[in-house]
């Protein structure tokens, strides 16, 4: 029997009716009708507090969303992931990033084999290596300890490690700096290498496939830089690899003794807690890295075992679906009120948009509804002085996540009150706005009133954690991973492949042949013009 498409489900149709009847309702009224709303629509687990009361939700809408999850088989799909089934159907792979953070005593079977011992063995090797780099006993070729690590990687082999390095600033080793090079633009490597002593520099070539053009190009250039200063024999002490592809690591001329492996059941964008996190571990130490994993695992367990009504990632995912599919929201803003989390929006962009930017369902049919939204954001309070104007008075519906911490992230704790006051006030302003009447009472110039009215009724979630510790970071990232999973399960798509990025890669190589005069491929007239112009400029 062919599985129903999502639009044929009774719950989907019911939610459409509810959404149509919703028009005209204002968050202000919801709060006025129910003085306990702020207590009713909140959930907490693993130290993450989610206030979802400032959303266009009532009991009927929530019931409808959980009904949708049920009709869509969310629980069965979640259980299939944890059981190691090949839920990444287009690549015929298990999806088991959750196995990366299991305790050593646990078991997890992938195709009949327990992967936990392998995971633990790699973690142990990472811990040994990290502690040698940190305590200065891993020496460069000329006998100096390492001061700078350069992580060469892109996408999932870059965004998570960079985000975590910045987020865990307060836990970092004082002697060791980590720099990140992703872009194939030579400016990225040039900037990273500036003022560095090769004798004190260690490169981590981080690539799941070890074939990614950007990373391999940067790795070759970095190697040349090192060899020019220290000679070929220095490579072994200054280059390590993180990959699933031992053969390609060898072919690149690197010793697999200095390689840290992971597995095809870890997607690139789900890999910051695998060996891809080696730079994180060197920066913060093995103990803090294990705390990060423990945070991930705590949220995994919450997602795996909690009833849907109290399940934080499920709630978050379903609320996103509600705005996306029933109110036409096209984007979602992530606004961390934490300078150290400034790369979280970029990290979540890949996590969510590469996972759920799909238009074919698991039965190979065109998806009849919109899938993943555009994810974007900047830290508060910076964004307030740039794009929040549009959030408050623009014409678009943009649900927001405001993320804050109870404990200050900086020594100057006094500024924290002001930071958090802004987070709390922004959610209030988005929800309740400011009416013409209030402005009149405040004595605003009558001619300005229409321009100064803030309509409010703009939905947001508030996410609060105690402090930005490694554990809290793991909890937060796993929360978003499982929210993405929930959304993908509702649409019935494969959230774990990324075929869409292939075409651009293939065409870039083809265009390169044209640029280098190795071929003359047929192109459209626009592409031909640009190519001719570029070639002429390069010759001139
Ligand atoms: O952009 C596609 C992609 O495959 C991402 O999914 C991945 O994170 C990135 O490229 C890097 O891949 P790799 O780790 O194999 O170099």
Boltz pocket constraint, residues with backbone or C-beta under 6 A from the ligand:
constraints:
  - pocket:
      binder: B
      contacts: [[A, 154], [A, 155], [A, 156], [A, 157], [A, 206], [A, 207], [A, 208], [A, 209], [A, 210], [A, 211], [A, 212], [A, 215], [A, 268], [A, 269], [A, 354], [A, 498], [A, 501]]
      max_distance: 6.0
